[in-house]
């Protein structure tokens, strides 16, 4: 997706030392989150707090998720756009209590259901890679996606 084709209501995220990894790792086709080296827990990409220092490390996750909830939004019902924008919360297979807001793509909204397996894709806007998700047609086995990978 080019910057010129971005929806006018989309805002460019602010790149900070604690969020840069999340917004730019898509250039490597990776979804990257901070991980607490002491607890092994993943940190929500929009969490407020001081996540600098050796305790936290940016690390790629599998990119596999499950649909937690969603809604359809018709931005302009009079337009020729036949499919609504699908806004969702997804849970990563690595940590099911971590819910990430996103957009669902490449899907028929009437065929979506809570719990459907999803896979990350990226929409590029300059140096930003927006993580979006699309349905998978083969289920993901819980725990196979790096849940207990050693921390660097």
C-alpha positions, 0 to 999 in steps of 0.5 A: 500500500502506498502512502498516497493510497492510505485512507485519510483517517489513518494517522501515522504512528509516532516512532519512539524508542519503545515502539520503533520495532513494532512499526518497522519490523514488517520490513523484514516480514516480522511482527516484533514486540518487547518481551520482559526477560525476567518474566517472559511476558510480551509487552503490549505495543501501546503500553505506557511505561519505561521499557528501556534497559536490559530487562526488555528486548524486542523479539519477533513473534510467530505472527499467528493470532486468533480473532478475539472480537471484531466490528464492521465499519462502513466509512462511506456507505455511498462509495463503491467500496463493497466490503466494510473495514473490519476492525478487530482485537486479536490475541497472539498464540504466544500469549492469549491475554495480549490483545492487539487492535488491528484491521482484518484484510483479505476476508469476507466479513460474513464468514468471520467468527470469534476464534478463527486463526489469523496470520499477520500481513503488513501494509507499508506507508513510507518507513511504517509497516502497519500490522494487519491480519488475514484468516488462515485456512489451516489451524495453528496448534497452540504453543508451537509458535515460539511460546517458550523460545529462549530469550536472547 
